[in-house]
Amino acid sequence: MPEADGATEDSVLGSRHCPTFSVVRSDCLVFLAGLPDQSVDVIVTDPAYSGMNRHLMFGNGRIVGDYQSADNQKWFAEFHDDPATYRRFLEQCRRVLRNDRHLYLMFDSYSLLSLGALVRDCFDVKNVIVWDKVNLGMGHYFRRRHELIVFATKGRRKIARRDIPDIWRFPRIHPARYPTQKPVELFEAMLAGSVEPGDVVCDPFVGSGSSGVAALRRGCSFIGCDLSERAVEFSLARLEEFRATGRDPAQPRAARVEGESYGWLASAGVGARANAAILGVGPKES
């Protein structure tokens, strides 16, 4: 498996005191198969599902470009999420996740109905969380304003906080600098009750790298992959700049709703300055 950022998988997985990151170009199944058993502490990911798009027979659009073209420069390679392939993906996620740890899997409504039940074959499903994107998106009937996150455990592990709601209000990124770019706060919400500084966060569908920024802000190491060369280059450049300057070039402003309380995002393990950055108040870390 090719390496990036000058860090081997062993150096990332073995670092419990100095957070590092590694993003490689790879198919998610190949990437996960190359990781040791029980080597990561949490998996947070937004798979590039193809089911809804193929079902709707997309043509040429402002966002997806020429969807049916193999040389489409506007969109990205999607995960062929037939049930057999998705089951293999889940089995690999279970193998690499340490015992008594957490998994967060994002779904669109179509994929939740077609694939969501398979998660129960490998994990204990505890909640379905709603991401309220605040602003309306596209839609073929009702316009979409939410996405869904399945929260599941491997073994027994409670979340570290008791004040985290199951509806998360973070405005979608618009205009986004990468297709389907998610707010860093969305992944921080996933990590808020599930990690401690020094843990290893894994995302086998890195995309824009928002999950990696969230992991570093929590004092965690990060390892991930993406099939898209563009995604790997984009996320690595983003993580490098964040590590060097404390600034996120892909999301310069916090994704918050005015008047909403986000105190539950704070972390007990990273200190006041890091929490100021997490909560979007006061000075950023430098």
Rosetta silent file (secondary structure, phi, psi, omega in degrees, C-alpha in Angstrom):
SEQUENCE: MPEADGATEDSVLGSRHCPTFSVVRSDCLVFLAGLPDQSVDVIVTDPAYSGMNRHLMFGNGRIVGDYQSADNQKWFAEFHDDPATYRRFLEQCRRVLRNDRHLYLMFDSYSLLSLGALVRDCFDVKNVIVWDKVNLGMGHYFRRRHELIVFATKGRRKIARRDIPDIWRFPRIHPARYPTQKPVELFEAMLAGSVEPGDVVCDPFVGSGSSGVAALRRGCSFIGCDLSERAVEFSLARLEEFRATGRDPAQPRAARVEGESYGWLASAGVGARANAAILGVGPKES
SCORE:     score description
SCORE:     0.000 S_00000001
   1 L     0.000  129.063 -179.245    0.000    0.000    0.000 S_00000001
   2 L   -66.770  147.982 -179.216    1.486    3.397   -0.951 S_00000001
   3 L  -106.655  156.341  177.244    2.279    5.758    1.891 S_00000001
   4 E  -135.326  158.790  175.908    1.737    9.490    2.172 S_00000001
   5 L    67.547   14.072  177.583    2.992   12.260    4.453 S_00000001
   6 L    69.551   13.657 -178.292    6.180   10.323    5.177 S_00000001
   7 E  -116.111  131.441  174.563    4.397    8.236    7.800 S_00000001
   8 L   -81.384  163.407  176.702    4.044    4.481    7.716 S_00000001
   9 H   -60.384  -39.610 -179.572    0.898    2.789    8.969 S_00000001
  10 H   -60.982  -40.711 -177.239    2.894    1.394   11.891 S_00000001
  11 H   -68.211  -34.814  178.202    4.065    4.858   12.920 S_00000001
  12 H   -72.858  -49.147 -175.699    0.518    6.216   12.865 S_00000001
  13 H   -66.711  -27.353 -176.094   -1.111    3.258   14.549 S_00000001
  14 L   -92.691   -3.307 -175.959    1.588    3.042   17.188 S_00000001
  15 L   -91.491  110.140 -179.003    1.684    6.735   18.153 S_00000001
  16 L  -104.816   -8.517 -174.187   -0.339    7.308   21.329 S_00000001
  17 L  -120.801  -22.685 -179.548    1.298   10.556   22.493 S_00000001
  18 L  -124.338   96.987 -175.444    2.156   12.544   19.340 S_00000001
  19 L   -56.867  133.591  177.441   -0.809   12.673   16.934 S_00000001
  20 L  -130.681  175.012  176.632    0.116   11.998   13.323 S_00000001
  21 E  -145.001  153.164  176.328   -1.826   11.412   10.127 S_00000001
  22 E  -146.593  130.170  175.128   -1.578    9.312    6.996 S_00000001
  23 E  -128.655  127.233 -177.748   -3.801    9.332    3.913 S_00000001
  24 E  -122.461  155.377  174.541   -3.198    6.862    1.088 S_00000001
  25 E   -87.413  117.200 -176.437   -4.761    6.289   -2.292 S_00000001
  26 L  -167.893  153.558  166.382   -6.485    2.924   -2.126 S_00000001
  27 L   -65.133  143.227 -174.491   -9.742    1.068   -2.478 S_00000001
  28 H   -61.240  -37.292 -178.437  -11.399    0.911    0.941 S_00000001
  29 H   -70.304  -38.953  177.076  -11.424   -2.902    1.060 S_00000001
  30 H   -66.268  -43.323  179.518   -7.749   -3.158    0.128 S_00000001
  31 H   -59.716  -51.737 -178.477   -6.862   -0.457    2.649 S_00000001
  32 H   -63.590  -38.057  179.655   -8.742   -2.084    5.518 S_00000001
  33 H   -63.010  -24.956 -179.957   -7.363   -5.524    4.659 S_00000001
  34 L   -85.717   -4.631  179.046   -3.848   -4.103    5.103 S_00000001
  35 L   -89.768  146.276  177.955   -4.482   -2.898    8.660 S_00000001
  36 L   -66.241  159.105  173.689   -3.699   -5.140   11.657 S_00000001
  37 L   -58.496  141.690  173.364   -6.467   -6.690   13.724 S_00000001
  38 L    47.358   55.092 -173.708   -7.866   -4.416   16.427 S_00000001
  39 L  -114.057   -7.262  179.436   -5.649   -1.495   15.465 S_00000001
  40 E  -125.585  155.342 -174.268   -8.005    1.532   15.457 S_00000001
  41 E   -96.797  -24.969  177.767  -10.134    3.086   18.205 S_00000001
  42 E  -157.150  145.159  174.136  -13.022    4.525   16.218 S_00000001
  43 E  -115.760  123.509  175.393  -14.238    4.482   12.624 S_00000001
  44 E  -126.653  125.005 -174.783  -16.050    7.563   11.306 S_00000001
  45 E  -159.964  152.727  177.542  -16.905    7.612    7.633 S_00000001
  46 L  -121.480   84.227 -175.916  -19.226    8.828    4.897 S_00000001
  47 L   -57.812  146.393  179.381  -19.092    6.112    2.217 S_00000001
  48 L   -82.479   71.044 -176.616  -19.440    7.233   -1.387 S_00000001
  49 E   -60.700  141.720  178.501  -22.642    5.265   -1.917 S_00000001
  50 L  -107.931  -12.379 -170.958  -23.682    4.694   -5.512 S_00000001
  51 H   -56.245  -52.025 -177.303  -27.101    3.105   -4.940 S_00000001
  52 H   -64.101  -43.944 -176.755  -29.308    6.212   -5.021 S_00000001
  53 H   -64.535  -40.739  178.280  -27.475    7.821   -7.927 S_00000001
  54 H   -69.196  -37.251  178.617  -27.633    4.655  -10.031 S_00000001
  55 H   -63.292  -38.576 -177.982  -31.285    4.143   -9.101 S_00000001
  56 H   -82.577   -6.806  177.998  -32.139    7.690  -10.217 S_00000001
  57 L    53.345   55.407  179.644  -30.176    7.245  -13.481 S_00000001
  58 L   -55.495  145.594  175.493  -28.422   10.607  -13.213 S_00000001
  59 L  -110.116 -112.102 -179.903  -27.468   12.264  -16.478 S_00000001
  60 E  -114.455  125.423 -177.005  -25.655   15.589  -16.738 S_00000001
  61 E  -141.217  165.715 -178.472  -26.026   18.061  -13.883 S_00000001
  62 L   -61.228  -38.784 -176.057  -24.496   21.163  -12.338 S_00000001
  63 L   -89.053  -47.079 -172.939  -23.217   19.239   -9.303 S_00000001
  64 L   -89.471   -6.540 -177.046  -22.525   15.721  -10.609 S_00000001
  65 E    66.710 -149.003  176.758  -21.315   16.699  -14.086 S_00000001
  66 E   -84.658   88.758 -168.455  -21.724   13.994  -16.755 S_00000001
  67 L   -59.982  -35.237 -175.820  -22.561   11.276  -14.239 S_00000001
  68 L   -80.741   -7.945 -177.144  -22.558    8.386  -16.715 S_00000001
  69 L   -84.201  134.905  177.025  -19.135    9.291  -18.142 S_00000001
  70 L   -70.301  -17.352 -177.862  -16.065    7.363  -16.953 S_00000001
  71 L  -106.566   30.252 -178.050  -14.020   10.552  -17.511 S_00000001
  72 L   -71.616  116.532 -178.396  -16.204   12.781  -15.335 S_00000001
  73 L   -88.538   -9.905 -173.730  -13.925   15.404  -13.743 S_00000001
  74 L   -91.577  -31.834 -177.157  -16.651   16.993  -11.627 S_00000001
  75 L  -106.028 -170.135 -175.806  -17.757   14.030   -9.511 S_00000001
  76 L  -131.914  163.663  178.236  -15.813   11.229   -7.813 S_00000001
  77 L   -66.508  131.987 -177.398  -15.547    7.440   -7.977 S_00000001
  78 L  -100.999  160.251  179.719  -18.340    5.850   -5.984 S_00000001
  79 E   -84.788  123.013  178.857  -18.408    2.720   -3.847 S_00000001
  80 L   -76.972   97.085 -165.995  -20.339   -0.102   -5.519 S_00000001
  81 L   -96.838   50.217  170.143  -22.472   -0.815   -2.527 S_00000001
  82 L   -68.230  157.159 -174.843  -24.218   -4.051   -3.408 S_00000001
  83 H   -55.852  -38.903 -178.512  -25.056   -6.075   -0.265 S_00000001
  84 H   -65.775  -44.139  179.349  -22.232   -8.593   -0.702 S_00000001
  85 H   -67.225  -40.036 -179.454  -19.560   -5.885   -1.080 S_00000001
  86 H   -66.155  -35.180  177.219  -21.006   -3.850    1.783 S_00000001
  87 H   -65.021  -40.065  176.908  -20.942   -6.896    4.044 S_00000001
  88 H   -61.938  -41.245  177.549  -17.247   -7.400    3.249 S_00000001
  89 H   -60.206  -46.842 -179.422  -16.653   -3.743    4.126 S_00000001
  90 H   -64.975  -38.763  179.279  -18.422   -4.123    7.475 S_00000001
  91 H   -63.906  -38.333  177.495  -16.538   -7.330    8.297 S_00000001
  92 H   -69.593  -38.474  176.675  -13.225   -5.562    7.702 S_00000001
  93 H   -59.917  -43.185  179.735  -14.338   -2.616    9.837 S_00000001
  94 H   -64.403  -39.428 -177.562  -15.133   -5.010   12.671 S_00000001
  95 H   -64.759  -43.001 -174.089  -11.785   -6.782   12.322 S_00000001
  96 H   -82.490  -18.681 -178.553   -9.650   -3.623   12.524 S_00000001
  97 E   -78.883  134.604  177.374  -11.685   -1.960   15.298 S_00000001
  98 E   -65.807  158.735  177.166  -10.519   -2.614   18.838 S_00000001
  99 E   -64.398  148.617  178.655  -12.883   -4.304   21.260 S_00000001
 100 E    58.826   50.900 -179.426  -15.281   -2.056   23.155 S_00000001
 101 E  -134.268  176.960 -170.204  -15.073    0.722   20.583 S_00000001
 102 E  -117.558  154.808  177.293  -17.430    2.764   18.365 S_00000001
 103 E  -132.414  134.033  174.687  -18.419    3.032   14.700 S_00000001
 104 E  -124.095  116.813 -177.178  -20.187    5.954   12.990 S_00000001
 105 E  -119.149  121.764  177.283  -21.522    5.272    9.480 S_00000001
 106 E   -82.998  146.158  179.260  -23.236    7.962    7.423 S_00000001
 107 E  -138.698  147.863  160.691  -26.161    7.049    5.191 S_00000001
 108 L   -90.076  170.441 -173.695  -28.488    8.691    2.738 S_00000001
 109 H   -63.002  -36.474 -179.448  -32.130    7.631    2.983 S_00000001
 110 H   -66.530  -47.772 -176.888  -31.884    5.194    0.059 S_00000001
 111 H   -70.438  -31.509  176.774  -28.781    3.419    1.348 S_00000001
 112 H   -61.650  -40.460 -179.300  -30.098    3.246    4.908 S_00000001
 113 H   -73.641  -34.131 -175.904  -33.101    1.271    3.665 S_00000001
 114 H   -88.207  -26.233 -173.319  -31.118   -0.961    1.308 S_00000001
 115 H  -127.466  -18.446 -172.150  -27.991   -1.575    3.422 S_00000001
 116 H   -56.701  -36.962 -177.633  -28.551   -0.328    6.968 S_00000001
 117 H   -63.497  -25.083 -179.936  -29.852   -3.642    8.300 S_00000001
 118 H   -66.014  -25.214 -179.062  -26.538   -5.311    7.422 S_00000001
 119 H   -60.062  -34.329 -179.012  -24.761   -3.262   10.095 S_00000001
 120 H   -65.292  -20.486  179.438  -26.544   -5.346   12.760 S_00000001
 121 H   -73.164  -20.440 -176.216  -24.810   -8.491   11.474 S_00000001
 122 L  -118.913  -21.436 -174.712  -21.406   -7.111   12.527 S_00000001
 123 L  -138.556  165.407  172.599  -22.081   -4.503   15.223 S_00000001
 124 E   -93.052  108.620 -178.689  -24.545   -3.600   17.950 S_00000001
 125 E   -77.890  127.217 -175.624  -26.555   -0.685   16.565 S_00000001
 126 E  -109.603  -37.609 -176.961  -27.395    1.802   19.322 S_00000001
 127 E  -149.835  156.058  163.173  -28.728    4.958   17.644 S_00000001
 128 E  -114.745  117.972 -176.240  -29.613    6.614   14.373 S_00000001
 129 E   -99.693  142.750  178.893  -28.476   10.246   14.553 S_00000001
 130 E  -103.610  125.787  169.232  -29.874   13.009   12.366 S_00000001
 131 E   -94.974  109.479  175.239  -27.591   15.638   10.875 S_00000001
 132 E   -85.065  112.054 -176.422  -29.754   18.716   10.317 S_00000001
 133 L   -82.589    1.593  172.733  -27.995   20.652    7.560 S_00000001
 134 L    70.092  -50.666 -178.742  -30.121   23.734    8.384 S_00000001
 135 L  -100.999  146.735 -179.022  -30.292   24.856    4.747 S_00000001
 136 L   -68.010  142.852  173.258  -32.258   23.075    2.047 S_00000001
 137 L  -109.939 -159.696  179.392  -30.415   20.942   -0.490 S_00000001
 138 L   -76.638  165.275  177.618  -31.512   19.294   -3.726 S_00000001
 139 L  -173.157  146.997 -179.097  -34.431   16.886   -3.884 S_00000001
 140 L   -93.238  -22.763  171.509  -36.571   15.035   -6.411 S_00000001
 141 L  -125.644  -92.238  170.719  -39.737   15.229   -4.291 S_00000001
 142 L   -78.359  139.380 -179.329  -39.206   16.770   -0.840 S_00000001
 143 L   -76.956  139.555 -171.408  -35.999   18.785   -0.715 S_00000001
 144 L   -81.810  134.868  175.887  -33.339   17.265    1.525 S_00000001
 145 L  -131.489    6.981 -177.821  -32.219   18.972    4.716 S_00000001
 146 E  -146.248  159.013  166.540  -30.790   16.032    6.632 S_00000001
 147 E  -132.057  169.529 -171.993  -28.534   13.009    6.488 S_00000001
 148 E  -121.289  147.022 -179.945  -28.366   10.036    8.832 S_00000001
 149 E  -130.154  121.336  174.690  -25.602    8.504   10.937 S_00000001
 150 E   -88.508  124.156  177.026  -25.768    4.991   12.349 S_00000001
 151 E  -104.375  125.970 -176.497  -23.956    4.732   15.676 S_00000001
 152 E  -141.213  161.667 -179.349  -22.882    1.220   16.650 S_00000001
 153 E  -123.209  153.195  166.680  -20.510   -0.514   19.058 S_00000001
 154 E  -109.502  106.245 -174.350  -18.187   -3.465   18.983 S_00000001
 155 L    85.866 -156.570 -176.451  -18.528   -4.875   22.475 S_00000001
 156 L  -109.042  117.706  175.537  -19.606   -2.771   25.437 S_00000001
 157 L  -158.888  118.032  175.819  -18.638    0.877   25.558 S_00000001
 158 L   -80.430  163.537  173.278  -20.776    3.814   26.595 S_00000001
 159 L   -78.012  154.591 -171.202  -20.237    7.295   25.256 S_00000001
 160 L   -77.628  -14.466 -179.188  -18.150    9.550   27.485 S_00000001
 161 L  -124.723  153.330  179.242  -20.784   12.294   27.773 S_00000001
 162 L  -111.626    9.078 -177.032  -24.461   12.186   28.686 S_00000001
 163 L  -113.181   15.322 -177.000  -25.449   15.547   27.171 S_00000001
 164 L   -88.458  121.799  179.922  -25.041   14.756   23.455 S_00000001
 165 L   -76.262  171.227  177.839  -28.329   15.048   21.511 S_00000001
 166 L  -104.138    9.448  168.513  -29.322   12.786   18.614 S_00000001
 167 E  -124.642  121.151 -175.628  -30.036   15.704   16.271 S_00000001
 168 E  -112.099  120.427 -177.047  -26.951   17.696   15.260 S_00000001
 169 E  -102.132  100.434  175.771  -27.460   21.129   13.695 S_00000001
 170 L  -133.785  120.602 -179.562  -24.472   22.139   11.591 S_00000001
 171 L   -58.531  139.424  175.805  -24.991   24.143    8.380 S_00000001
 172 L   -64.022  154.500 -178.110  -23.811   22.386    5.262 S_00000001
 173 L   -78.995  116.675  179.254  -20.686   23.837    3.651 S_00000001
 174 L  -150.231  122.959   -1.893  -21.694   26.176    0.847 S_00000001
 175 L   -76.416  144.548 -179.490  -19.931   26.941   -1.322 S_00000001
 176 L   -91.816  151.353  179.476  -17.822   23.824   -0.752 S_00000001
 177 L   -95.411   -2.702  176.296  -14.252   23.427   -1.974 S_00000001
 178 L  -147.740  143.315 -179.276  -14.698   19.690   -2.525 S_00000001
 179 L   -56.442  135.283  179.137  -17.811   17.719   -3.640 S_00000001
 180 L    58.463   26.969  178.954  -19.981   16.624   -0.697 S_00000001
 181 L   -59.425  129.797 -179.648  -17.598   18.323    1.767 S_00000001
 182 L  -101.026  151.441  176.361  -18.876   17.838    5.326 S_00000001
 183 L   -64.116  142.276  175.013  -18.389   20.269    8.234 S_00000001
 184 H   -57.925  -36.617 -178.212  -15.509   19.393   10.565 S_00000001
 185 H   -59.982  -30.475  179.113  -17.976   19.860   13.431 S_00000001
 186 H   -62.238  -43.058  179.065  -20.026   16.914   12.181 S_00000001
 187 H   -76.174  -31.309  174.517  -17.086   14.556   12.721 S_00000001
 188 H   -63.494  -34.592  176.728  -16.163   16.263   15.983 S_00000001
 189 H   -64.113  -38.080  176.813  -19.659   15.446   17.188 S_00000001
 190 H   -64.429  -38.033 -175.898  -19.001   11.786   16.374 S_00000001
 191 H   -82.567  -18.147 -170.407  -15.724   11.875   18.282 S_00000001
 192 H   -55.770  -38.879 -178.704  -17.006   13.904   21.247 S_00000001
 193 L  -106.659    9.878 -169.180  -18.193   10.887   23.224 S_00000001
 194 L  -126.889   -8.438 -177.148  -15.980    8.213   21.716 S_00000001
 195 L  -130.806  161.545  168.575  -12.285    9.177   21.841 S_00000001
 196 L  -124.702  154.871  176.588   -9.520   10.259   24.167 S_00000001
 197 L   -52.983  136.709 -178.147   -6.348   12.084   23.105 S_00000001
 198 L    97.991  -12.883  177.252   -3.916    9.586   21.597 S_00000001
 199 L   -68.560  164.481  178.059   -6.611    7.372   20.073 S_00000001
 200 E  -109.366  121.084  178.679   -6.459    6.358   16.399 S_00000001
 201 E  -101.289  134.590 -178.581   -9.321    7.525   14.173 S_00000001
 202 E  -121.385  135.207  174.726   -9.909    5.716   10.875 S_00000001
 203 E  -136.601  106.153 -179.128  -11.850    6.910    7.820 S_00000001
 204 L   -82.748    6.637  172.076  -11.743    4.650    4.735 S_00000001
 205 L  -135.332   73.792 -168.226  -13.583    7.267    2.612 S_00000001
 206 L   -63.547  -40.849 -178.013  -11.568   10.409    3.392 S_00000001
 207 L    57.886 -121.139 -175.407  -13.004   12.707    0.718 S_00000001
 208 L   -79.981  -11.348  179.171  -12.180   16.296    1.669 S_00000001
 209 L    92.163   11.518 -179.788  -10.406   15.326    4.919 S_00000001
 210 H   -60.225  -37.013  178.834  -12.879   16.862    7.397 S_00000001
 211 H   -64.865  -34.772  178.652  -12.682   13.752    9.590 S_00000001
 212 H   -67.717  -41.308  176.646   -8.905   14.099    9.735 S_00000001
 213 H   -62.198  -43.326  178.869   -9.091   17.722   10.881 S_00000001
 214 H   -60.340  -41.448 -179.894  -11.598   16.702   13.562 S_00000001
 215 H   -63.875  -46.298 -179.084   -9.276   13.919   14.760 S_00000001
 216 H   -64.045  -38.252  178.486   -6.244   16.218   15.009 S_00000001
 217 H   -65.005  -23.523  177.910   -8.273   18.839   16.889 S_00000001
 218 L   -91.567    3.938 -178.868   -9.137   16.109   19.403 S_00000001
 219 L    76.366   22.823 -178.704   -5.491   15.142   19.886 S_00000001
 220 L  -106.108  153.765  168.967   -5.961   11.874   17.979 S_00000001
 221 E   -80.750  158.624 -174.262   -3.945   10.270   15.228 S_00000001
 222 E  -136.137  137.082  174.663   -5.673    9.752   11.911 S_00000001
 223 E  -138.496  134.559 -177.460   -5.411    7.158    9.172 S_00000001
 224 E  -160.774  177.325  179.963   -7.520    6.995    6.043 S_00000001
 225 E  -149.470  166.076  171.010   -7.754    6.361    2.347 S_00000001
 226 E  -155.932  147.619  179.011   -9.639    7.355   -0.751 S_00000001
 227 L   -75.007  -21.770 -176.012   -9.782    5.928   -4.251 S_00000001
 228 L   -87.070  125.480  175.551   -9.626    9.416   -5.740 S_00000001
 229 H   -61.828  -37.689  177.883   -6.193   10.935   -6.322 S_00000001
 230 H   -60.947  -42.770 -179.831   -7.803   14.363   -6.096 S_00000001
 231 H   -63.318  -43.793 -179.371   -9.222   13.541   -2.657 S_00000001
 232 H   -62.357  -46.470  179.572   -5.873   12.311   -1.355 S_00000001
 233 H   -63.665  -43.881 -178.857   -4.042   15.409   -2.588 S_00000001
 234 H   -63.184  -49.001 -175.887   -6.750   17.755   -1.282 S_00000001
 235 H   -68.901  -38.240  178.379   -6.996   16.156    2.167 S_00000001
 236 H   -64.279  -44.675  178.507   -3.231   15.862    2.643 S_00000001
 237 H   -61.862  -39.797  179.142   -2.673   19.517    1.750 S_00000001
 238 H   -64.035  -46.017 -178.843   -5.484   20.470    4.113 S_00000001
 239 H   -68.847  -36.540  177.074   -4.129   18.396    7.010 S_00000001
 240 H   -61.307  -46.599 -178.978   -0.581   19.647    6.449 S_00000001
 241 H   -66.491  -39.625  179.376   -1.710   23.265    6.637 S_00000001
 242 H   -63.066  -42.987  179.611   -3.853   22.612    9.680 S_00000001
 243 H   -64.871  -37.255 -175.996   -0.966   20.928   11.489 S_00000001
 244 H   -78.254  -34.390 -170.700    1.443   23.726   10.569 S_00000001
 245 H  -120.706  -16.630 -173.758   -0.791   26.736   11.236 S_00000001
 246 L    79.298    2.910  179.219   -3.865   25.609   13.196 S_00000001
 247 L  -107.483  145.205  179.644   -6.039   27.005   10.391 S_00000001
 248 L  -102.185  107.898 -175.893   -8.334   24.961    8.164 S_00000001
 249 L   -69.803  -21.690 -177.874   -8.024   26.190    4.560 S_00000001
 250 L   -90.489  -16.906  177.152  -11.093   24.258    3.395 S_00000001
 251 L  -143.885   79.443 -175.013  -13.395   25.527    6.159 S_00000001
 252 L   -69.495  -18.859 -179.537  -12.182   28.894    7.436 S_00000001
 253 L  -118.575  147.796  178.804  -15.384   29.562    9.416 S_00000001
 254 L   -66.024  144.312  175.856  -17.107   27.434   12.026 S_00000001
 255 L   -93.980   91.432 -175.310  -20.284   25.654   10.958 S_00000001
 256 L  -133.857  156.889  171.926  -22.624   26.801   13.724 S_00000001
 257 L  -104.657  124.042 -177.981  -26.221   27.959   14.130 S_00000001
 258 L   -58.269  130.951  179.439  -26.459   31.268   15.978 S_00000001
 259 L    90.518  -13.388  178.387  -28.022   30.798   19.386 S_00000001
 260 L   -79.324  143.002  178.166  -27.537   27.016   19.402 S_00000001
 261 L   -90.795  127.951  179.597  -25.639   25.514   22.350 S_00000001
 262 L  -122.780   23.328 -178.939  -22.625   23.390   21.439 S_00000001
 263 H   -58.232  -25.086 -179.370  -21.061   22.927   24.867 S_00000001
 264 H   -70.333  -10.948  176.357  -21.348   19.171   24.428 S_00000001
 265 H   -78.180  -16.568 -175.940  -18.643   19.315   21.756 S_00000001
 266 L   -62.800  149.198  179.707  -16.002   20.267   24.332 S_00000001
 267 L  -113.736  135.961  179.717  -13.336   17.715   25.182 S_00000001
 268 L   -76.449  -11.554 -170.221  -12.016   17.121   28.696 S_00000001
 269 L  -108.828    1.319 -172.584   -8.654   15.978   27.385 S_00000001
 270 L  -115.991   -3.867  175.687   -7.314   18.663   25.056 S_00000001
 271 L    93.440  167.078 -172.288   -7.110   21.878   27.102 S_00000001
 272 H   -66.791  -42.221 -177.210   -8.721   25.305   27.001 S_00000001
 273 H   -66.693  -41.520  178.461   -7.147   26.587   23.771 S_00000001
 274 H   -65.196  -39.434  178.426   -8.084   23.480   21.805 S_00000001
 275 H   -66.979  -32.914  175.651  -11.622   23.627   23.165 S_00000001
 276 H   -60.578  -40.392  177.815  -11.861   27.280   22.134 S_00000001
 277 H   -69.451  -41.871  179.614  -11.085   26.165   18.571 S_00000001
 278 H   -61.484  -42.524 -177.052  -13.502   23.230   18.780 S_00000001
 279 H   -85.044   -4.588  177.547  -16.318   25.430   20.055 S_00000001
 280 L    73.659   27.721  177.759  -15.543   28.221   17.607 S_00000001
 281 L  -129.557  152.465  176.084  -14.816   30.846   20.270 S_00000001
 282 L    70.288 -167.591 -175.749  -11.662   32.672   21.275 S_00000001
 283 L   -73.264  147.268  173.127   -8.271   32.206   19.624 S_00000001
 284 L   -77.639  158.230  175.123   -7.480   29.285   17.372 S_00000001
 285 L   -69.743  144.867  178.575   -4.627   26.976   18.205 S_00000001
 286 L  -124.357    0.000    0.000   -1.360   27.908   16.539 S_00000001
